[in-house]
Amino acid sequence: MAGIKGKHNPVDPATNQLKVKLTQEELTMLNKCVKLTGKTKSDVVREGIEEVFKKYQK
């Protein structure tokens, strides 16, 4: 699995969409992550998915 470095990989473009309901607190956290990292919301979510995946692969 390729690591998240910023924008998604143009060789393997993201073509699947996911609709997610967030609490106000979760949305606030997501927006702060976006501001702190300069990444898109999608990139932050992808990075989170990768981190959880890695955690449970051990």
C-alpha angles and dihedrals in degrees: 000000000000117000123246109251101162124297117030119269112277089206089063103029120201106247101159122089128207126192113210130186113218133187117238089256092053091048090050090052091048092050091049090051089052092051094045096047103030088228126130121258088251092053092050091050091047090051090050091051090050092050093051090046092052091047093057096041091072 
